[in-house]
Amino acid sequence: MAFRLYVLIHKPKNNIMKLIKNTIAAFILIGMFSSCLPHPSRRPMPPGHDKKVEKLKEAHPRNR
């Protein structure tokens, strides 16, 4: 039984099984690569960014 399942998964007999297997493999690879890339909202800010933001907040007309 286990060998039969192994053959079914690892040695597809027709193109549909190959397509399904390749699609699953592509999703797994995309997931692995996307987890390695930083999300745009988590990018490191350049040095001095916080000071610039504070100056802009202080200069806002609402704060005068």
mmCIF file of the N, C-alpha and C atoms, coordinates in Angstrom:
data_MODEL
# 
_entry.id   MODEL 
# 
loop_
_atom_site.group_PDB 
_atom_site.id 
_atom_site.type_symbol 
_atom_site.label_atom_id 
_atom_site.label_alt_id 
_atom_site.label_comp_id 
_atom_site.label_asym_id 
_atom_site.label_entity_id 
_atom_site.label_seq_id 
_atom_site.pdbx_PDB_ins_code 
_atom_site.Cartn_x 
_atom_site.Cartn_y 
_atom_site.Cartn_z 
_atom_site.occupancy 
_atom_site.B_iso_or_equiv 
_atom_site.pdbx_formal_charge 
_atom_site.auth_seq_id 
_atom_site.auth_comp_id 
_atom_site.auth_asym_id 
_atom_site.auth_atom_id 
_atom_site.pdbx_PDB_model_num 
ATOM 1   N N  . MET A 1 1  ? 0.826  -1.197 0.000   1.00 0.00 ? 1  MET A N  1 
ATOM 2   C CA . MET A 1 1  ? 0.000  0.000  0.000   1.00 0.00 ? 1  MET A CA 1 
ATOM 3   C C  . MET A 1 1  ? 0.868  1.257  0.000   1.00 0.00 ? 1  MET A C  1 
ATOM 4   N N  . ALA A 1 2  ? 1.850  1.311  0.897   1.00 0.00 ? 2  ALA A N  1 
ATOM 5   C CA . ALA A 1 2  ? 2.705  2.498  0.977   1.00 0.00 ? 2  ALA A CA 1 
ATOM 6   C C  . ALA A 1 2  ? 3.524  2.655  -0.300  1.00 0.00 ? 2  ALA A C  1 
ATOM 7   N N  . PHE A 1 3  ? 4.013  1.538  -0.844  1.00 0.00 ? 3  PHE A N  1 
ATOM 8   C CA . PHE A 1 3  ? 4.795  1.612  -2.081  1.00 0.00 ? 3  PHE A CA 1 
ATOM 9   C C  . PHE A 1 3  ? 3.922  2.106  -3.232  1.00 0.00 ? 3  PHE A C  1 
ATOM 10  N N  . ARG A 1 4  ? 2.679  1.657  -3.259  1.00 0.00 ? 4  ARG A N  1 
ATOM 11  C CA . ARG A 1 4  ? 1.754  2.075  -4.309  1.00 0.00 ? 4  ARG A CA 1 
ATOM 12  C C  . ARG A 1 4  ? 1.513  3.583  -4.229  1.00 0.00 ? 4  ARG A C  1 
ATOM 13  N N  . LEU A 1 5  ? 1.358  4.116  -3.021  1.00 0.00 ? 5  LEU A N  1 
ATOM 14  C CA . LEU A 1 5  ? 1.176  5.554  -2.824  1.00 0.00 ? 5  LEU A CA 1 
ATOM 15  C C  . LEU A 1 5  ? 2.435  6.304  -3.239  1.00 0.00 ? 5  LEU A C  1 
ATOM 16  N N  . TYR A 1 6  ? 3.603  5.772  -2.907  1.00 0.00 ? 6  TYR A N  1 
ATOM 17  C CA . TYR A 1 6  ? 4.876  6.389  -3.294  1.00 0.00 ? 6  TYR A CA 1 
ATOM 18  C C  . TYR A 1 6  ? 4.980  6.477  -4.809  1.00 0.00 ? 6  TYR A C  1 
ATOM 19  N N  . VAL A 1 7  ? 4.631  5.411  -5.494  1.00 0.00 ? 7  VAL A N  1 
ATOM 20  C CA . VAL A 1 7  ? 4.699  5.389  -6.956  1.00 0.00 ? 7  VAL A CA 1 
ATOM 21  C C  . VAL A 1 7  ? 3.715  6.396  -7.536  1.00 0.00 ? 7  VAL A C  1 
ATOM 22  N N  . LEU A 1 8  ? 2.533  6.508  -6.946  1.00 0.00 ? 8  LEU A N  1 
ATOM 23  C CA . LEU A 1 8  ? 1.516  7.433  -7.432  1.00 0.00 ? 8  LEU A CA 1 
ATOM 24  C C  . LEU A 1 8  ? 1.979  8.882  -7.293  1.00 0.00 ? 8  LEU A C  1 
ATOM 25  N N  . ILE A 1 9  ? 2.643  9.190  -6.182  1.00 0.00 ? 9  ILE A N  1 
ATOM 26  C CA . ILE A 1 9  ? 3.086  10.565 -5.935  1.00 0.00 ? 9  ILE A CA 1 
ATOM 27  C C  . ILE A 1 9  ? 4.368  10.881 -6.696  1.00 0.00 ? 9  ILE A C  1 
ATOM 28  N N  . HIS A 1 10 ? 5.341  10.002 -6.658  1.00 0.00 ? 10 HIS A N  1 
ATOM 29  C CA . HIS A 1 10 ? 6.662  10.305 -7.200  1.00 0.00 ? 10 HIS A CA 1 
ATOM 30  C C  . HIS A 1 10 ? 6.853  9.918  -8.665  1.00 0.00 ? 10 HIS A C  1 
ATOM 31  N N  . LYS A 1 11 ? 5.995  9.078  -9.188  1.00 0.00 ? 11 LYS A N  1 
ATOM 32  C CA . LYS A 1 11 ? 6.108  8.691  -10.594 1.00 0.00 ? 11 LYS A CA 1 
ATOM 33  C C  . LYS A 1 11 ? 4.744  8.836  -11.263 1.00 0.00 ? 11 LYS A C  1 
ATOM 34  N N  . PRO A 1 12 ? 4.337  10.084 -11.560 1.00 0.00 ? 12 PRO A N  1 
ATOM 35  C CA . PRO A 1 12 ? 3.011  10.268 -12.158 1.00 0.00 ? 12 PRO A CA 1 
ATOM 36  C C  . PRO A 1 12 ? 2.927  9.618  -13.530 1.00 0.00 ? 12 PRO A C  1 
ATOM 37  N N  . LYS A 1 13 ? 1.769  9.023  -13.817 1.00 0.00 ? 13 LYS A N  1 
ATOM 38  C CA . LYS A 1 13 ? 1.608  8.278  -15.065 1.00 0.00 ? 13 LYS A CA 1 
ATOM 39  C C  . LYS A 1 13 ? 1.105  9.159  -16.198 1.00 0.00 ? 13 LYS A C  1 
ATOM 40  N N  . ASN A 1 14 ? 0.393  10.231 -15.869 1.00 0.00 ? 14 ASN A N  1 
ATOM 41  C CA . ASN A 1 14 ? -0.154 11.054 -16.940 1.00 0.00 ? 14 ASN A CA 1 
ATOM 42  C C  . ASN A 1 14 ? 0.178  12.528 -16.707 1.00 0.00 ? 14 ASN A C  1 
ATOM 43  N N  . ASN A 1 15 ? -0.168 13.332 -17.683 1.00 0.00 ? 15 ASN A N  1 
ATOM 44  C CA . ASN A 1 15 ? 0.193  14.745 -17.639 1.00 0.00 ? 15 ASN A CA 1 
ATOM 45  C C  . ASN A 1 15 ? -0.559 15.517 -16.565 1.00 0.00 ? 15 ASN A C  1 
ATOM 46  N N  . ILE A 1 16 ? -1.762 15.085 -16.228 1.00 0.00 ? 16 ILE A N  1 
ATOM 47  C CA . ILE A 1 16 ? -2.528 15.783 -15.197 1.00 0.00 ? 16 ILE A CA 1 
ATOM 48  C C  . ILE A 1 16 ? -1.822 15.667 -13.855 1.00 0.00 ? 16 ILE A C  1 
ATOM 49  N N  . MET A 1 17 ? -1.334 14.487 -13.541 1.00 0.00 ? 17 MET A N  1 
ATOM 50  C CA . MET A 1 17 ? -0.612 14.304 -12.282 1.00 0.00 ? 17 MET A CA 1 
ATOM 51  C C  . MET A 1 17 ? 0.666  15.136 -12.278 1.00 0.00 ? 17 MET A C  1 
ATOM 52  N N  . LYS A 1 18 ? 1.354  15.196 -13.407 1.00 0.00 ? 18 LYS A N  1 
ATOM 53  C CA . LYS A 1 18 ? 2.565  16.013 -13.498 1.00 0.00 ? 18 LYS A CA 1 
ATOM 54  C C  . LYS A 1 18 ? 2.230  17.481 -13.275 1.00 0.00 ? 18 LYS A C  1 
ATOM 55  N N  . LEU A 1 19 ? 1.130  17.925 -13.875 1.00 0.00 ? 19 LEU A N  1 
ATOM 56  C CA . LEU A 1 19 ? 0.714  19.317 -13.727 1.00 0.00 ? 19 LEU A CA 1 
ATOM 57  C C  . LEU A 1 19 ? 0.390  19.637 -12.272 1.00 0.00 ? 19 LEU A C  1 
ATOM 58  N N  . ILE A 1 20 ? -0.337 18.762 -11.616 1.00 0.00 ? 20 ILE A N  1 
ATOM 59  C CA . ILE A 1 20 ? -0.683 18.971 -10.205 1.00 0.00 ? 20 ILE A CA 1 
ATOM 60  C C  . ILE A 1 20 ? 0.576  18.997 -9.352  1.00 0.00 ? 20 ILE A C  1 
ATOM 61  N N  . LYS A 1 21 ? 1.462  18.055 -9.585  1.00 0.00 ? 21 LYS A N  1 
ATOM 62  C CA . LYS A 1 21 ? 2.700  17.978 -8.808  1.00 0.00 ? 21 LYS A CA 1 
ATOM 63  C C  . LYS A 1 21 ? 3.554  19.226 -9.021  1.00 0.00 ? 21 LYS A C  1 
ATOM 64  N N  . ASN A 1 22 ? 3.692  19.677 -10.264 1.00 0.00 ? 22 ASN A N  1 
ATOM 65  C CA . ASN A 1 22 ? 4.493  20.869 -10.547 1.00 0.00 ? 22 ASN A CA 1 
ATOM 66  C C  . ASN A 1 22 ? 3.862  22.127 -9.964  1.00 0.00 ? 22 ASN A C  1 
ATOM 67  N N  . THR A 1 23 ? 2.532  22.196 -9.975  1.00 0.00 ? 23 THR A N  1 
ATOM 68  C CA . THR A 1 23 ? 1.845  23.352 -9.402  1.00 0.00 ? 23 THR A CA 1 
ATOM 69  C C  . THR A 1 23 ? 2.084  23.425 -7.901  1.00 0.00 ? 23 THR A C  1 
ATOM 70  N N  . ILE A 1 24 ? 1.967  22.297 -7.226  1.00 0.00 ? 24 ILE A N  1 
ATOM 71  C CA . ILE A 1 24 ? 2.208  22.263 -5.782  1.00 0.00 ? 24 ILE A CA 1 
ATOM 72  C C  . ILE A 1 24 ? 3.657  22.636 -5.483  1.00 0.00 ? 24 ILE A C  1 
ATOM 73  N N  . ALA A 1 25 ? 4.582  22.110 -6.257  1.00 0.00 ? 25 ALA A N  1 
ATOM 74  C CA . ALA A 1 25 ? 5.998  22.433 -6.054  1.00 0.00 ? 25 ALA A CA 1 
ATOM 75  C C  . ALA A 1 25 ? 6.250  23.920 -6.282  1.00 0.00 ? 25 ALA A C  1 
ATOM 76  N N  . ALA A 1 26 ? 5.591  24.508 -7.272  1.00 0.00 ? 26 ALA A N  1 
ATOM 77  C CA . ALA A 1 26 ? 5.767  25.942 -7.543  1.00 0.00 ? 26 ALA A CA 1 
ATOM 78  C C  . ALA A 1 26 ? 5.260  26.773 -6.372  1.00 0.00 ? 26 ALA A C  1 
ATOM 79  N N  . PHE A 1 27 ? 4.100  26.414 -5.815  1.00 0.00 ? 27 PHE A N  1 
ATOM 80  C CA . PHE A 1 27 ? 3.580  27.155 -4.662  1.00 0.00 ? 27 PHE A CA 1 
ATOM 81  C C  . PHE A 1 27 ? 4.505  27.041 -3.460  1.00 0.00 ? 27 PHE A C  1 
ATOM 82  N N  . ILE A 1 28 ? 5.066  25.865 -3.250  1.00 0.00 ? 28 ILE A N  1 
ATOM 83  C CA . ILE A 1 28 ? 5.999  25.681 -2.132  1.00 0.00 ? 28 ILE A CA 1 
ATOM 84  C C  . ILE A 1 28 ? 7.233  26.550 -2.331  1.00 0.00 ? 28 ILE A C  1 
ATOM 85  N N  . LEU A 1 29 ? 7.786  26.563 -3.543  1.00 0.00 ? 29 LEU A N  1 
ATOM 86  C CA . LEU A 1 29 ? 8.970  27.389 -3.813  1.00 0.00 ? 29 LEU A CA 1 
ATOM 87  C C  . LEU A 1 29 ? 8.663  28.874 -3.673  1.00 0.00 ? 29 LEU A C  1 
ATOM 88  N N  . ILE A 1 30 ? 7.511  29.309 -4.173  1.00 0.00 ? 30 ILE A N  1 
ATOM 89  C CA . ILE A 1 30 ? 7.131  30.719 -4.043  1.00 0.00 ? 30 ILE A CA 1 
ATOM 90  C C  . ILE A 1 30 ? 7.008  31.091 -2.571  1.00 0.00 ? 30 ILE A C  1 
ATOM 91  N N  . GLY A 1 31 ? 6.416  30.226 -1.782  1.00 0.00 ? 31 GLY A N  1 
ATOM 92  C CA . GLY A 1 31 ? 6.290  30.491 -0.348  1.00 0.00 ? 31 GLY A CA 1 
ATOM 93  C C  . GLY A 1 31 ? 7.633  30.581 0.338   1.00 0.00 ? 31 GLY A C  1 
ATOM 94  N N  . MET A 1 32 ? 8.557  29.708 -0.041  1.00 0.00 ? 32 MET A N  1 
ATOM 95  C CA . MET A 1 32 ? 9.888  29.739 0.578   1.00 0.00 ? 32 MET A CA 1 
ATOM 96  C C  . MET A 1 32 ? 10.621 31.025 0.223   1.00 0.00 ? 32 MET A C  1 
ATOM 97  N N  . PHE A 1 33 ? 10.575 31.419 -1.058  1.00 0.00 ? 33 PHE A N  1 
ATOM 98  C CA . PHE A 1 33 ? 11.286 32.625 -1.474  1.00 0.00 ? 33 PHE A CA 1 
ATOM 99  C C  . PHE A 1 33 ? 10.638 33.884 -0.908  1.00 0.00 ? 33 PHE A C  1 
ATOM 100 N N  . SER A 1 34 ? 9.307  33.919 -0.838  1.00 0.00 ? 34 SER A N  1 
ATOM 101 C CA . SER A 1 34 ? 8.645  35.118 -0.330  1.00 0.00 ? 34 SER A CA 1 
ATOM 102 C C  . SER A 1 34 ? 8.889  35.292 1.163   1.00 0.00 ? 34 SER A C  1 
ATOM 103 N N  . SER A 1 35 ? 9.117  34.203 1.881   1.00 0.00 ? 35 SER A N  1 
ATOM 104 C CA . SER A 1 35 ? 9.390  34.337 3.311   1.00 0.00 ? 35 SER A CA 1 
ATOM 105 C C  . SER A 1 35 ? 10.794 34.883 3.553   1.00 0.00 ? 35 SER A C  1 
ATOM 106 N N  . CYS A 1 36 ? 11.676 34.783 2.561   1.00 0.00 ? 36 CYS A N  1 
ATOM 107 C CA . CYS A 1 36 ? 13.035 35.304 2.708   1.00 0.00 ? 36 CYS A CA 1 
ATOM 108 C C  . CYS A 1 36 ? 13.108 36.806 2.435   1.00 0.00 ? 36 CYS A C  1 
ATOM 109 N N  . LEU A 1 37 ? 12.164 37.336 1.661   1.00 0.00 ? 37 LEU A N  1 
ATOM 110 C CA . LEU A 1 37 ? 12.195 38.754 1.313   1.00 0.00 ? 37 LEU A CA 1 
ATOM 111 C C  . LEU A 1 37 ? 11.525 39.578 2.407   1.00 0.00 ? 37 LEU A C  1 
ATOM 112 N N  . PRO A 1 38 ? 12.094 40.731 2.758   1.00 0.00 ? 38 PRO A N  1 
ATOM 113 C CA . PRO A 1 38 ? 11.451 41.562 3.780   1.00 0.00 ? 38 PRO A CA 1 
ATOM 114 C C  . PRO A 1 38 ? 10.191 42.225 3.232   1.00 0.00 ? 38 PRO A C  1 
ATOM 115 N N  . HIS A 1 39 ? 9.199  42.376 4.069   1.00 0.00 ? 39 HIS A N  1 
ATOM 116 C CA . HIS A 1 39 ? 7.965  43.050 3.679   1.00 0.00 ? 39 HIS A CA 1 
ATOM 117 C C  . HIS A 1 39 ? 8.247  44.548 3.575   1.00 0.00 ? 39 HIS A C  1 
ATOM 118 N N  . PRO A 1 40 ? 7.658  45.245 2.605   1.00 0.00 ? 40 PRO A N  1 
ATOM 119 C CA . PRO A 1 40 ? 7.971  46.674 2.435   1.00 0.00 ? 40 PRO A CA 1 
ATOM 120 C C  . PRO A 1 40 ? 7.737  47.512 3.688   1.00 0.00 ? 40 PRO A C  1 
ATOM 121 N N  . SER A 1 41 ? 6.769  47.163 4.508   1.00 0.00 ? 41 SER A N  1 
ATOM 122 C CA . SER A 1 41 ? 6.506  47.957 5.707   1.00 0.00 ? 41 SER A CA 1 
ATOM 123 C C  . SER A 1 41 ? 7.550  47.702 6.789   1.00 0.00 ? 41 SER A C  1 
ATOM 124 N N  . ARG A 1 42 ? 8.344  46.677 6.649   1.00 0.00 ? 42 ARG A N  1 
ATOM 125 C CA . ARG A 1 42 ? 9.362  46.349 7.655   1.00 0.00 ? 42 ARG A CA 1 
ATOM 126 C C  . ARG A 1 42 ? 10.765 46.727 7.200   1.00 0.00 ? 42 ARG A C  1 
ATOM 127 N N  . ARG A 1 43 ? 10.867 47.537 6.151   1.00 0.00 ? 43 ARG A N  1 
ATOM 128 C CA . ARG A 1 43 ? 12.185 47.928 5.662   1.00 0.00 ? 43 ARG A CA 1 
ATOM 129 C C  . ARG A 1 43 ? 12.897 48.774 6.703   1.00 0.00 ? 43 ARG A C  1 
ATOM 130 N N  . PRO A 1 44 ? 14.199 48.640 6.835   1.00 0.00 ? 44 PRO A N  1 
ATOM 131 C CA . PRO A 1 44 ? 14.922 49.504 7.769   1.00 0.00 ? 44 PRO A CA 1 
ATOM 132 C C  . PRO A 1 44 ? 14.928 50.938 7.257   1.00 0.00 ? 44 PRO A C  1 
ATOM 133 N N  . MET A 1 45 ? 14.690 51.876 8.165   1.00 0.00 ? 45 MET A N  1 
ATOM 134 C CA . MET A 1 45 ? 14.664 53.288 7.789   1.00 0.00 ? 45 MET A CA 1 
ATOM 135 C C  . MET A 1 45 ? 16.089 53.825 7.730   1.00 0.00 ? 45 MET A C  1 
ATOM 136 N N  . PRO A 1 46 ? 16.329 54.812 6.875   1.00 0.00 ? 46 PRO A N  1 
ATOM 137 C CA . PRO A 1 46 ? 17.675 55.390 6.788   1.00 0.00 ? 46 PRO A CA 1 
ATOM 138 C C  . PRO A 1 46 ? 18.033 56.127 8.073   1.00 0.00 ? 46 PRO A C  1 
ATOM 139 N N  . PRO A 1 47 ? 19.326 56.304 8.344   1.00 0.00 ? 47 PRO A N  1 
ATOM 140 C CA . PRO A 1 47 ? 19.732 57.010 9.563   1.00 0.00 ? 47 PRO A CA 1 
ATOM 141 C C  . PRO A 1 47 ? 19.182 58.431 9.578   1.00 0.00 ? 47 PRO A C  1 
ATOM 142 N N  . GLY A 1 48 ? 18.693 58.860 10.727  1.00 0.00 ? 48 GLY A N  1 
ATOM 143 C CA . GLY A 1 48 ? 18.169 60.210 10.868  1.00 0.00 ? 48 GLY A CA 1 
ATOM 144 C C  . GLY A 1 48 ? 16.714 60.357 10.468  1.00 0.00 ? 48 GLY A C  1 
ATOM 145 N N  . HIS A 1 49 ? 16.067 59.283 10.101  1.00 0.00 ? 49 HIS A N  1 
ATOM 146 C CA . HIS A 1 49 ? 14.676 59.362 9.652   1.00 0.00 ? 49 HIS A CA 1 
ATOM 147 C C  . HIS A 1 49 ? 13.768 59.838 10.785  1.00 0.00 ? 49 HIS A C  1 
ATOM 148 N N  . ASP A 1 50 ? 13.974 59.310 11.992  1.00 0.00 ? 50 ASP A N  1 
ATOM 149 C CA . ASP A 1 50 ? 13.126 59.680 13.124  1.00 0.00 ? 50 ASP A CA 1 
ATOM 150 C C  . ASP A 1 50 ? 13.235 61.167 13.436  1.00 0.00 ? 50 ASP A C  1 
ATOM 151 N N  . LYS A 1 51 ? 14.441 61.725 13.344  1.00 0.00 ? 51 LYS A N  1 
ATOM 152 C CA . LYS A 1 51 ? 14.630 63.152 13.624  1.00 0.00 ? 51 LYS A CA 1 
ATOM 153 C C  . LYS A 1 51 ? 13.882 64.002 12.603  1.00 0.00 ? 51 LYS A C  1 
ATOM 154 N N  . LYS A 1 52 ? 13.917 63.596 11.336  1.00 0.00 ? 52 LYS A N  1 
ATOM 155 C CA . LYS A 1 52 ? 13.210 64.341 10.292  1.00 0.00 ? 52 LYS A CA 1 
ATOM 156 C C  . LYS A 1 52 ? 11.706 64.319 10.548  1.00 0.00 ? 52 LYS A C  1 
ATOM 157 N N  . VAL A 1 53 ? 11.196 63.177 10.946  1.00 0.00 ? 53 VAL A N  1 
ATOM 158 C CA . VAL A 1 53 ? 9.765  63.048 11.212  1.00 0.00 ? 53 VAL A CA 1 
ATOM 159 C C  . VAL A 1 53 ? 9.379  63.930 12.389  1.00 0.00 ? 53 VAL A C  1 
ATOM 160 N N  . GLU A 1 54 ? 10.199 63.937 13.434  1.00 0.00 ? 54 GLU A N  1 
ATOM 161 C CA . GLU A 1 54 ? 9.905  64.776 14.604  1.00 0.00 ? 54 GLU A CA 1 
ATOM 162 C C  . GLU A 1 54 ? 9.910  66.254 14.231  1.00 0.00 ? 54 GLU A C  1 
ATOM 163 N N  . LYS A 1 55 ? 10.860 66.692 13.400  1.00 0.00 ? 55 LYS A N  1 
ATOM 164 C CA . LYS A 1 55 ? 10.911 68.097 12.976  1.00 0.00 ? 55 LYS A CA 1 
ATOM 165 C C  . LYS A 1 55 ? 9.658  68.460 12.185  1.00 0.00 ? 55 LYS A C  1 
ATOM 166 N N  . LEU A 1 56 ? 9.225  67.560 11.314  1.00 0.00 ? 56 LEU A N  1 
ATOM 167 C CA . LEU A 1 56 ? 8.021  67.827 10.534  1.00 0.00 ? 56 LEU A CA 1 
ATOM 168 C C  . LEU A 1 56 ? 6.788  67.916 11.430  1.00 0.00 ? 56 LEU A C  1 
ATOM 169 N N  . LYS A 1 57 ? 6.718  67.069 12.447  1.00 0.00 ? 57 LYS A N  1 
ATOM 170 C CA . LYS A 1 57 ? 5.585  67.109 13.371  1.00 0.00 ? 57 LYS A CA 1 
ATOM 171 C C  . LYS A 1 57 ? 5.573  68.413 14.158  1.00 0.00 ? 57 LYS A C  1 
ATOM 172 N N  . GLU A 1 58 ? 6.760  68.858 14.604  1.00 0.00 ? 58 GLU A N  1 
ATOM 173 C CA . GLU A 1 58 ? 6.848  70.100 15.378  1.00 0.00 ? 58 GLU A CA 1 
ATOM 174 C C  . GLU A 1 58 ? 6.470  71.302 14.522  1.00 0.00 ? 58 GLU A C  1 
ATOM 175 N N  . ALA A 1 59 ? 6.803  71.280 13.239  1.00 0.00 ? 59 ALA A N  1 
ATOM 176 C CA . ALA A 1 59 ? 6.548  72.409 12.357  1.00 0.00 ? 59 ALA A CA 1 
ATOM 177 C C  . ALA A 1 59 ? 5.105  72.440 11.846  1.00 0.00 ? 59 ALA A C  1 
ATOM 178 N N  . HIS A 1 60 ? 4.315  71.461 12.174  1.00 0.00 ? 60 HIS A N  1 
ATOM 179 C CA . HIS A 1 60 ? 2.941  71.407 11.680  1.00 0.00 ? 60 HIS A CA 1 
ATOM 180 C C  . HIS A 1 60 ? 2.123  72.534 12.309  1.00 0.00 ? 60 HIS A C  1 
ATOM 181 N N  . PRO A 1 61 ? 1.266  73.207 11.542  1.00 0.00 ? 61 PRO A N  1 
ATOM 182 C CA . PRO A 1 61 ? 0.489  74.338 12.081  1.00 0.00 ? 61 PRO A CA 1 
ATOM 183 C C  . PRO A 1 61 ? -0.390 73.961 13.273  1.00 0.00 ? 61 PRO A C  1 
ATOM 184 N N  . ARG A 1 62 ? -0.828 72.755 13.357  1.00 0.00 ? 62 ARG A N  1 
ATOM 185 C CA . ARG A 1 62 ? -1.672 72.328 14.475  1.00 0.00 ? 62 ARG A CA 1 
ATOM 186 C C  . ARG A 1 62 ? -0.903 72.402 15.800  1.00 0.00 ? 62 ARG A C  1 
ATOM 187 N N  . ASN A 1 63 ? 0.411  72.260 15.753  1.00 0.00 ? 63 ASN A N  1 
ATOM 188 C CA . ASN A 1 63 ? 1.217  72.234 16.972  1.00 0.00 ? 63 ASN A CA 1 
ATOM 189 C C  . ASN A 1 63 ? 1.676  73.624 17.405  1.00 0.00 ? 63 ASN A C  1 
ATOM 190 N N  . ARG A 1 64 ? 1.307  74.667 16.691  1.00 0.00 ? 64 ARG A N  1 
ATOM 191 C CA . ARG A 1 64 ? 1.755  76.023 17.052  1.00 0.00 ? 64 ARG A CA 1 
ATOM 192 C C  . ARG A 1 64 ? 0.815  76.672 18.028  1.00 0.00 ? 64 ARG A C  1 
# 
